[in-house]
Amino acid sequence: MFSSISGYLDGLIENNPDEVSHINSCFDTRNQNLLSEDGTQTFAALGLKGDGKQT
């Protein structure tokens, strides 16, 4: 399960290089603080690339 989710997240960057700049998750950082108390849930934070314009 771990490798399939990690691969999916890596694919988001590879398949969207103009939109996604980076992803922070427990799958790449191994940071246990990104897991729920019981270890069954986590999240991934996607950093998006801008176009240089403010909205």
N, CA, C and O atoms as CSV, one atom per row, in Angstrom:
chain,resi,resn,atom,element,x,y,z
A,1,MET,N,N,0.824,-1.185,0.000
A,1,MET,CA,C,0.000,0.000,0.000
A,1,MET,C,C,0.870,1.250,0.000
A,1,MET,O,O,0.617,2.186,-0.758
A,2,PHE,N,N,1.897,1.267,0.852
A,2,PHE,CA,C,2.772,2.429,0.968
A,2,PHE,C,C,3.382,2.808,-0.374
A,2,PHE,O,O,3.361,3.979,-0.755
A,3,SER,N,N,3.921,1.842,-1.089
A,3,SER,CA,C,4.604,2.150,-2.352
A,3,SER,C,C,3.616,2.612,-3.422
A,3,SER,O,O,3.973,3.444,-4.257
A,4,SER,N,N,2.399,2.102,-3.420
A,4,SER,CA,C,1.436,2.541,-4.441
A,4,SER,C,C,0.994,3.985,-4.191
A,4,SER,O,O,0.829,4.751,-5.141
A,5,ILE,N,N,0.804,4.359,-2.940
A,5,ILE,CA,C,0.424,5.744,-2.634
A,5,ILE,C,C,1.594,6.677,-2.897
A,5,ILE,O,O,1.417,7.751,-3.473
A,6,SER,N,N,2.773,6.280,-2.484
A,6,SER,CA,C,3.967,7.085,-2.724
A,6,SER,C,C,4.180,7.285,-4.220
A,6,SER,O,O,4.506,8.390,-4.655
A,7,GLY,N,N,4.000,6.239,-5.005
A,7,GLY,CA,C,4.134,6.324,-6.456
A,7,GLY,C,C,3.090,7.233,-7.070
A,7,GLY,O,O,3.380,7.976,-8.007
A,8,TYR,N,N,1.868,7.176,-6.543
A,8,TYR,CA,C,0.811,8.054,-7.037
A,8,TYR,C,C,1.176,9.515,-6.796
A,8,TYR,O,O,1.032,10.347,-7.692
A,9,LEU,N,N,1.645,9.829,-5.596
A,9,LEU,CA,C,2.026,11.204,-5.272
A,9,LEU,C,C,3.190,11.672,-6.146
A,9,LEU,O,O,3.191,12.807,-6.622
A,10,ASP,N,N,4.175,10.808,-6.356
A,10,ASP,CA,C,5.287,11.157,-7.250
A,10,ASP,C,C,4.781,11.434,-8.665
A,10,ASP,O,O,5.266,12.337,-9.346
A,11,GLY,N,N,3.810,10.652,-9.089
A,11,GLY,CA,C,3.236,10.828,-10.419
A,11,GLY,C,C,2.527,12.166,-10.584
A,11,GLY,O,O,2.492,12.723,-11.681
A,12,LEU,N,N,1.962,12.682,-9.494
A,12,LEU,CA,C,1.306,13.984,-9.580
A,12,LEU,C,C,2.301,15.066,-9.997
A,12,LEU,O,O,1.976,15.942,-10.799
A,13,ILE,N,N,3.505,15.001,-9.450
A,13,ILE,CA,C,4.540,15.974,-9.818
A,13,ILE,C,C,5.014,15.717,-11.247
A,13,ILE,O,O,5.118,16.646,-12.048
A,14,GLU,N,N,5.298,14.464,-11.558
A,14,GLU,CA,C,5.821,14.116,-12.883
A,14,GLU,C,C,4.820,14.434,-13.998
A,14,GLU,O,O,5.210,14.892,-15.072
A,15,ASN,N,N,3.542,14.191,-13.744
A,15,ASN,CA,C,2.524,14.389,-14.763
A,15,ASN,C,C,1.988,15.818,-14.826
A,15,ASN,O,O,1.262,16.171,-15.755
A,16,ASN,N,N,2.344,16.631,-13.847
A,16,ASN,CA,C,1.853,18.007,-13.783
A,16,ASN,C,C,2.984,18.970,-13.426
A,16,ASN,O,O,2.847,19.738,-12.474
A,17,PRO,N,N,4.089,18.950,-14.156
A,17,PRO,CA,C,5.254,19.746,-13.778
A,17,PRO,C,C,5.031,21.255,-13.822
A,17,PRO,O,O,5.749,22.005,-13.161
A,18,ASP,N,N,4.050,21.702,-14.588
A,18,ASP,CA,C,3.767,23.137,-14.667
A,18,ASP,C,C,2.821,23.606,-13.567
A,18,ASP,O,O,2.673,24.808,-13.347
A,19,GLU,N,N,2.184,22.668,-12.877
A,19,GLU,CA,C,1.211,23.019,-11.847
A,19,GLU,C,C,1.659,22.682,-10.424
A,19,GLU,O,O,1.398,23.451,-9.499
A,20,VAL,N,N,2.328,21.546,-10.238
A,20,VAL,CA,C,2.691,21.081,-8.894
A,20,VAL,C,C,4.185,21.267,-8.679
A,20,VAL,O,O,4.996,20.744,-9.443
A,21,SER,N,N,4.550,22.016,-7.633
A,21,SER,CA,C,5.972,22.246,-7.368
A,21,SER,C,C,6.542,21.227,-6.388
A,21,SER,O,O,7.695,20.819,-6.525
A,22,HIS,N,N,5.748,20.810,-5.396
A,22,HIS,CA,C,6.235,19.843,-4.418
A,22,HIS,C,C,5.057,19.252,-3.644
A,22,HIS,O,O,3.946,19.780,-3.665
A,23,ILE,N,N,5.331,18.152,-2.969
A,23,ILE,CA,C,4.324,17.510,-2.121
A,23,ILE,C,C,4.994,17.139,-0.801
A,23,ILE,O,O,6.075,16.550,-0.786
A,24,ASN,N,N,4.342,17.490,0.303
A,24,ASN,CA,C,4.799,17.077,1.631
A,24,ASN,C,C,3.799,16.073,2.180
A,24,ASN,O,O,2.602,16.352,2.259
A,25,SER,N,N,4.295,14.906,2.557
A,25,SER,CA,C,3.434,13.880,3.146
A,25,SER,C,C,4.298,12.954,3.992
A,25,SER,O,O,5.526,13.011,3.944
A,26,CYS,N,N,3.639,12.108,4.761
A,26,CYS,CA,C,4.400,11.146,5.564
A,26,CYS,C,C,5.069,10.110,4.669
A,26,CYS,O,O,5.986,9.413,5.104
A,27,PHE,N,N,4.616,10.006,3.419
A,27,PHE,CA,C,5.189,9.020,2.507
A,27,PHE,C,C,6.570,9.421,2.007
A,27,PHE,O,O,7.362,8.559,1.627
A,28,ASP,N,N,6.871,10.721,2.003
A,28,ASP,CA,C,8.218,11.126,1.590
A,28,ASP,C,C,9.062,11.610,2.761
A,28,ASP,O,O,10.287,11.497,2.726
A,29,THR,N,N,8.423,12.148,3.801
A,29,THR,CA,C,9.196,12.673,4.937
A,29,THR,C,C,9.331,11.673,6.072
A,29,THR,O,O,10.225,11.801,6.909
A,30,ARG,N,N,8.452,10.680,6.110
A,30,ARG,CA,C,8.384,9.698,7.219
A,30,ARG,C,C,8.095,10.384,8.554
A,30,ARG,O,O,8.389,9.838,9.617
A,31,ASN,N,N,7.513,11.595,8.489
A,31,ASN,CA,C,7.176,12.365,9.671
A,31,ASN,C,C,5.906,11.790,10.292
A,31,ASN,O,O,4.829,11.894,9.704
A,32,GLN,N,N,6.020,11.198,11.449
A,32,GLN,CA,C,4.890,10.562,12.116
A,32,GLN,C,C,3.840,11.574,12.583
A,32,GLN,O,O,2.702,11.199,12.866
A,33,ASN,N,N,4.215,12.849,12.663
A,33,ASN,CA,C,3.253,13.884,13.051
A,33,ASN,C,C,2.204,14.115,11.969
A,33,ASN,O,O,1.195,14.773,12.221
A,34,LEU,N,N,2.426,13.588,10.774
A,34,LEU,CA,C,1.460,13.737,9.687
A,34,LEU,C,C,0.439,12.600,9.652
A,34,LEU,O,O,-0.400,12.533,8.754
A,35,LEU,N,N,0.522,11.705,10.644
A,35,LEU,CA,C,-0.422,10.592,10.752
A,35,LEU,C,C,-1.431,10.860,11.854
A,35,LEU,O,O,-1.138,11.570,12.817
A,36,SER,N,N,-2.630,10.284,11.709
A,36,SER,CA,C,-3.615,10.368,12.780
A,36,SER,C,C,-3.104,9.557,13.974
A,36,SER,O,O,-2.168,8.768,13.842
A,37,GLU,N,N,-3.724,9.759,15.137
A,37,GLU,CA,C,-3.290,9.058,16.349
A,37,GLU,C,C,-3.273,7.550,16.182
A,37,GLU,O,O,-2.367,6.878,16.674
A,38,ASP,N,N,-4.274,7.014,15.486
A,38,ASP,CA,C,-4.333,5.561,15.316
A,38,ASP,C,C,-3.562,5.077,14.087
A,38,ASP,O,O,-3.510,3.876,13.823
A,39,GLY,N,N,-2.960,6.006,13.331
A,39,GLY,CA,C,-2.119,5.636,12.198
A,39,GLY,C,C,-2.869,5.208,10.955
A,39,GLY,O,O,-2.268,4.664,10.029
A,40,THR,N,N,-4.185,5.447,10.916
A,40,THR,CA,C,-4.966,4.991,9.763
A,40,THR,C,C,-5.243,6.095,8.747
A,40,THR,O,O,-5.753,5.822,7.660
A,41,GLN,N,N,-4.908,7.354,9.094
A,41,GLN,CA,C,-5.188,8.453,8.175
A,41,GLN,C,C,-3.989,9.397,8.112
A,41,GLN,O,O,-3.238,9.544,9.076
A,42,THR,N,N,-3.835,10.016,6.981
A,42,THR,CA,C,-2.797,11.013,6.789
A,42,THR,C,C,-3.274,11.994,5.723
A,42,THR,O,O,-4.396,11.883,5.229
A,43,PHE,N,N,-2.438,12.935,5.378
A,43,PHE,CA,C,-2.782,13.852,4.308
A,43,PHE,C,C,-1.525,14.198,3.539
A,43,PHE,O,O,-0.406,13.988,4.008
A,44,ALA,N,N,-1.730,14.727,2.358
A,44,ALA,CA,C,-0.617,15.193,1.534
A,44,ALA,C,C,-0.888,16.654,1.186
A,44,ALA,O,O,-1.982,17.002,0.742
A,45,ALA,N,N,0.104,17.496,1.390
A,45,ALA,CA,C,-0.018,18.915,1.057
A,45,ALA,C,C,0.716,19.168,-0.253
A,45,ALA,O,O,1.921,18.936,-0.357
A,46,LEU,N,N,-0.018,19.642,-1.245
A,46,LEU,CA,C,0.563,19.931,-2.558
A,46,LEU,C,C,0.906,21.406,-2.656
A,46,LEU,O,O,0.067,22.267,-2.393
A,47,GLY,N,N,2.141,21.692,-3.035
A,47,GLY,CA,C,2.554,23.054,-3.327
A,47,GLY,C,C,2.332,23.317,-4.798
A,47,GLY,O,O,2.866,22.605,-5.648
A,48,LEU,N,N,1.549,24.333,-5.103
A,48,LEU,CA,C,1.223,24.634,-6.487
A,48,LEU,C,C,2.120,25.743,-7.012
A,48,LEU,O,O,2.488,26.663,-6.281
A,49,LYS,N,N,2.462,25.641,-8.279
A,49,LYS,CA,C,3.257,26.676,-8.929
A,49,LYS,C,C,2.330,27.812,-9.344
A,49,LYS,O,O,1.193,27.589,-9.760
A,50,GLY,N,N,2.832,29.013,-9.224
A,50,GLY,CA,C,2.054,30.160,-9.659
A,50,GLY,C,C,2.457,30.570,-11.054
A,50,GLY,O,O,3.387,30.020,-11.644
A,51,ASP,N,N,1.741,31.540,-11.564
A,51,ASP,CA,C,2.079,32.061,-12.888
A,51,ASP,C,C,2.693,33.459,-12.802
A,51,ASP,O,O,2.849,34.145,-13.813
A,52,GLY,N,N,3.040,33.873,-11.573
A,52,GLY,CA,C,3.651,35.174,-11.385
A,52,GLY,C,C,2.658,36.304,-11.239
A,52,GLY,O,O,3.045,37.467,-11.128
A,53,LYS,N,N,1.382,35.971,-11.238
A,53,LYS,CA,C,0.339,36.982,-11.111
A,53,LYS,C,C,-0.387,36.771,-9.779
A,53,LYS,O,O,-0.647,35.637,-9.376
A,54,GLN,N,N,-0.702,37.846,-9.122
A,54,GLN,CA,C,-1.483,37.741,-7.899
A,54,GLN,C,C,-2.957,37.656,-8.243
A,54,GLN,O,O,-3.411,38.234,-9.231
A,55,THR,N,N,-3.697,36.934,-7.424
A,55,THR,CA,C,-5.147,36.856,-7.652
A,55,THR,C,C,-5.894,37.471,-6.498
A,55,THR,O,O,-7.125,37.501,-6.506
